[in-house]
Amino acid sequence: MALKRIGAGNRMSDAVIHGNMVYLSGYVAEKTVGKSVKEQTQDILEQIDATLKEAGSDKTKIVKANIWLTDIKTWAQMNEAWDAWVVPGQSPARATVESKLAGPGLDVEIMVEAAI
């Protein structure tokens, strides 16, 4: 079965479609300077929406989400954005953990897998 890559680069792709599933890379906010965890999360969720649309899917078809926070104490801020975004009754399986992220100012990273 062939793979389709979205935003393929030398190091990684934004997403990979295999069969009836799309696997997104970990997304971080495009603009972090002066942005709260809630604002970074909103930015990331907008990027996820756009990539899922390009893949022929949407947030109601997300089956799994992994979320990394640089400070687990910001969990409530992230959830403010997440809860406003997720469709009631269509929430995916999800894990949220505290972790160092790849660069300064990055406070949230989200990776999802969705059906098409």
BELNOR-V907765 format. One record per backbone hydrogen bond with DSSP energy under -1.0 kcal/mol. CO is the residue of the C=O (numbers start at 0). NH is the residue of the N-H. E is the energy in kcal/mol with one decimal. If there is no record, write none. Layout:
co=CO nh=NH e=E
co=CO nh=NH e=E
This chain:
co=3 nh=16 e=-3.3
co=5 nh=13 e=-1.5
co=5 nh=14 e=-1.7
co=11 nh=8 e=-1.5
co=13 nh=24 e=-2.6
co=14 nh=5 e=-2.8
co=15 nh=22 e=-2.8
co=16 nh=3 e=-2.0
co=17 nh=20 e=-1.7
co=19 nh=115 e=-2.6
co=20 nh=17 e=-2.4
co=21 nh=113 e=-2.7
co=22 nh=15 e=-2.0
co=26 nh=109 e=-2.2
co=31 nh=34 e=-2.4
co=35 nh=39 e=-2.7
co=36 nh=40 e=-2.6
co=37 nh=41 e=-2.4
co=38 nh=42 e=-2.2
co=39 nh=43 e=-2.4
co=40 nh=44 e=-2.7
co=41 nh=45 e=-1.9
co=42 nh=46 e=-1.9
co=43 nh=47 e=-2.5
co=44 nh=48 e=-2.5
co=45 nh=49 e=-2.0
co=46 nh=50 e=-2.4
co=47 nh=51 e=-2.9
co=48 nh=52 e=-2.3
co=49 nh=53 e=-2.1
co=50 nh=54 e=-1.7
co=51 nh=56 e=-3.3
co=52 nh=55 e=-1.3
co=57 nh=60 e=-2.2
co=58 nh=61 e=-1.1
co=60 nh=114 e=-2.6
co=62 nh=92 e=-1.8
co=63 nh=112 e=-2.2
co=64 nh=94 e=-2.0
co=65 nh=110 e=-2.6
co=66 nh=96 e=-2.5
co=67 nh=108 e=-2.0
co=68 nh=98 e=-2.5
co=70 nh=73 e=-2.6
co=71 nh=74 e=-1.7
co=73 nh=77 e=-2.2
co=74 nh=78 e=-2.5
co=75 nh=79 e=-1.5
co=76 nh=80 e=-1.2
co=77 nh=81 e=-2.5
co=78 nh=82 e=-3.2
co=79 nh=83 e=-1.3
co=80 nh=84 e=-1.2
co=81 nh=85 e=-3.0
co=86 nh=89 e=-2.7
co=92 nh=64 e=-2.0
co=94 nh=66 e=-2.6
co=96 nh=68 e=-2.6
co=102 nh=105 e=-1.5
co=106 nh=69 e=-1.7
co=108 nh=67 e=-2.9
co=109 nh=26 e=-3.4
co=110 nh=65 e=-2.9
co=111 nh=23 e=-2.7
co=112 nh=62 e=-2.5
co=112 nh=63 e=-1.6
co=113 nh=21 e=-3.0
